[in-house]
Amino acid sequence: MTPGKDEDKLPFSRAADVYAFGTVWYELQARDWPFQTQAAEALIWQIGSGEGVKHVLAGISLGKEVTEILSACWAFDLQERPSFPLLMEMMEKLPKLNRRLSHPGHFWKSAE
């Protein structure tokens, strides 16, 4: 089997990748799982109907911009999910954090 030969037959899509990215990005931003309290059956229905995503987004306070990106990534209609280049543009517009530059010099000094 050559690489790429059967890849076109797999059920993956860019829209699914964007949804997965949104889920991982939620976990990083919220430091929590998006659907941890629901039973598996309820979770399947909520995600399949789009209702679970609305519930999760309504219950977080990560800021308007972050919530808009998550909402776009988790859009029920696959055609409404952004492309990765558009996601990059959206993320570049996020407010920048004011923090000090790190000084890595102390990492290689001995503990003496």
Secondary structure per residue as TSV (DSSP state, phi and psi in degrees):
chain	resnum	aa	ss	phi	psi
A	1	M	-	360.0	128.5
A	2	T	-	-92.0	149.0
A	3	P	T	-59.8	136.3
A	4	G	T	88.5	-15.2
A	5	K	T	-62.0	-48.8
A	6	D	T	-98.4	-1.3
A	7	E	G	-63.4	-32.4
A	8	D	G	-69.3	-17.6
A	9	K	G	-88.2	-10.7
A	10	L	S	-74.0	150.2
A	11	P	S	-82.2	23.5
A	12	F	-	-88.0	156.4
A	13	S	-	-148.8	165.7
A	14	R	H	-64.4	-35.8
A	15	A	H	-62.5	-39.2
A	16	A	H	-67.7	-37.5
A	17	D	H	-64.4	-40.0
A	18	V	H	-64.9	-41.9
A	19	Y	H	-60.5	-45.8
A	20	A	H	-63.7	-41.1
A	21	F	H	-59.6	-44.2
A	22	G	H	-59.6	-38.4
A	23	T	H	-67.0	-45.7
A	24	V	H	-65.0	-40.6
A	25	W	H	-66.3	-36.8
A	26	Y	H	-59.0	-47.9
A	27	E	H	-59.9	-38.4
A	28	L	H	-70.4	-41.1
A	29	Q	H	-72.5	-44.6
A	30	A	H	-89.0	-14.4
A	31	R	S	54.7	41.2
A	32	D	S	-159.7	163.9
A	33	W	-	-82.4	143.2
A	34	P	T	-71.3	-29.0
A	35	F	T	-130.3	41.3
A	36	Q	T	-75.2	-22.5
A	37	T	T	-93.7	-10.3
A	38	Q	S	-86.0	148.4
A	39	A	-	-69.7	155.4
A	40	A	H	-56.6	-42.5
A	41	E	H	-64.2	-43.6
A	42	A	H	-66.3	-39.2
A	43	L	H	-62.4	-44.9
A	44	I	H	-59.9	-44.5
A	45	W	H	-65.9	-44.6
A	46	Q	H	-62.7	-44.0
A	47	I	H	-70.0	-42.4
A	48	G	H	-63.3	-29.5
A	49	S	H	-94.1	-12.3
A	50	G	T	85.9	-5.8
A	51	E	H	-73.5	-35.8
A	52	G	H	-63.1	-38.1
A	53	V	H	-65.1	-43.6
A	54	K	H	-60.8	-40.1
A	55	H	H	-63.9	-43.9
A	56	V	H	-64.5	-45.9
A	57	L	H	-66.3	-31.4
A	58	A	H	-71.8	-23.7
A	59	G	T	-98.2	8.7
A	60	I	-	-115.8	157.9
A	61	S	-	-130.2	73.1
A	62	L	S	-104.1	4.3
A	63	G	-	101.1	152.6
A	64	K	H	-60.3	-45.6
A	65	E	H	-64.9	-44.4
A	66	V	H	-64.6	-42.8
A	67	T	H	-63.1	-38.2
A	68	E	H	-64.7	-39.8
A	69	I	H	-65.7	-45.3
A	70	L	H	-61.9	-42.7
A	71	S	H	-61.2	-40.5
A	72	A	H	-66.5	-43.2
A	73	C	H	-64.4	-34.9
A	74	W	T	-97.8	16.0
A	75	A	-	-55.2	135.6
A	76	F	S	-64.6	-41.7
A	77	D	S	-79.4	120.0
A	78	L	G	-57.6	-34.2
A	79	Q	G	-69.8	-19.5
A	80	E	G	-86.0	-11.7
A	81	R	S	-73.0	138.9
A	82	P	-	-73.2	159.1
A	83	S	-	-78.1	165.9
A	84	F	H	-66.6	-37.4
A	85	P	H	-60.3	-38.8
A	86	L	H	-67.6	-38.2
A	87	L	H	-59.6	-41.4
A	88	M	H	-60.6	-43.3
A	89	E	H	-61.1	-42.9
A	90	M	H	-63.5	-40.3
A	91	M	H	-72.3	-32.7
A	92	E	H	-66.6	-22.5
A	93	K	T	-86.5	-4.2
A	94	L	S	-63.2	145.7
A	95	P	-	-58.0	137.2
A	96	K	-	-82.9	142.6
A	97	L	-	-82.3	136.9
A	98	N	-	-90.9	110.2
A	99	R	-	-147.6	159.5
A	100	R	-	-70.5	149.2
A	101	L	-	-69.5	141.5
A	102	S	-	-76.0	151.8
A	103	H	-	-116.8	93.6
A	104	P	G	-71.1	-2.8
A	105	G	G	-56.4	-32.6
A	106	H	G	-73.7	-12.8
A	107	F	G	-72.4	-28.4
A	108	W	S	-101.3	2.0
A	109	K	S	-77.9	146.1
A	110	S	-	-70.8	161.3
A	111	A	-	-86.0	15.6
A	112	E	-	-69.4	360.0
